[in-house]
Amino acid sequence: MIGKFAVAIAFGLIYLYTCELYPTIIRSLAVGSGSMMCRVGSVVAPFCVNLADVWIYLPQLIVGILAFIIGVLTLLLPETLGKPLTTTLEEAESLGRDPSKKISGPNNRDAEEGMELNQNETKTACWRENKDMSGRTE
């Protein structure tokens, strides 16, 4: 029963974390790919029991080692709590980086600069929309 609970949590986290981690332009593709891999794992899992013919502890060992490796690799993912969803690939790449370090390149910018730019663009768009609708600024 604990295993089923853990699988349900992992399945839900794939949806939640994938939505927060990937930028808007590829978010649906990333969620769909994560969901597909969950389904592939669901199809392959029952056949893992047949490995008990080779060694009785082999299915448990494979599942346990894979779960441990995935848990450790999950710790390497960047924290997304309190951060806005990314909209560009540059913002997504800078998610786990130190904001004081600048990325070199002509088109790259800091995550903070990108967020400020997106917030300013949103405010400007809302202001224009309100002006067009009411004929006056608010």
Secondary structure, DSSP 8 states (H G I E B T S, - for coil): -HHHHHHHHHHHHHHHHHHHHS-GGGHHHHHHHHHHHHHHHHHHGGGGGGGGGT-TTHHHHHHHHHHHHHHHHHTTS---TT-----SHHHHHTTTS-TTS---SSS---HHHHHHHHHHHHHHHHHHHHHHHHSS--
